[in-house]
Amino acid sequence: MFDNLKNLGDLKDKAEDLAGDHADAIKGGLEKAGDLVDDKTGGKYSDHIDTGVDKAQDFVEKLGDQND
């Protein structure tokens, strides 16, 4: 059980490293994914999609900041 917790800690550290090193690329990918979903739904859920993308981008930024 404790090995699983250690593995989770390792994964968190790796995610922080990646977010810190590649935040702009990740945030750009999130924006493209949001645009794709928005296009596929005909703009019906644009506000919700934009909110989700913004929150995800903020999370990536905060995760990268923890790496510093």
Buried (B, 14 or more C-beta within 10 A) or exposed (E): EEEEEEEEEEEEEEBBBBBBEBBEEBBEBBBEBBBEBBEEEEEEBBEEBBEBBBEBBEEBBEBBEEBE
